[in-house]
Structures are given as C-alpha cells and as structure tokens.
Amino acid sequence: MGLDDKIENTAQETAGKVKQDIGEATDDKDLQAEGKADQKSANIKQAGEKIKDAFKK
C-alpha cells in the first residue's frame, strides 16, 4: 500500500469518526450517517490497497 494512500485513507476514517461523534453529541442523524459512510469508504479503500499489495508480492 502506498504511504500516501494509507495516510489519505486513515485521515478519511478519522474525519468520519469525528463527524459521527459530533452527530451523536448534537443528535444530528444525518451527520452521524455521513460519518459512518466516510469510515466505511475508507475501510473499503484500505482493503483494496491491501489486495493490490498482496498481488504485487
């Protein structure tokens, strides 16, 4: 996995967690859902990068 991709995916996952937490604190269901979606997207990207790395070896 490229370092840039890993950093970008981690940042997206962290931002999603922050959005989710803020949504929970403010009772904003839309922001909670957006945060969860961001986290899932980042996790899928990370999994894809790991698969690519496995085939490179």
Long-range contacts (C-beta under 8 A, 24 or more apart in sequence): 1-46, 1-49, 1-50, 1-52, 1-53, 2-49, 5-45, 5-49, 6-46, 6-49, 9-42, 9-45, 9-46, 9-49, 10-42, 12-38, 12-39, 12-41, 12-42, 12-45, 13-38, 13-39, 13-42, 13-43, 13-46, 16-40, 16-41, 16-42
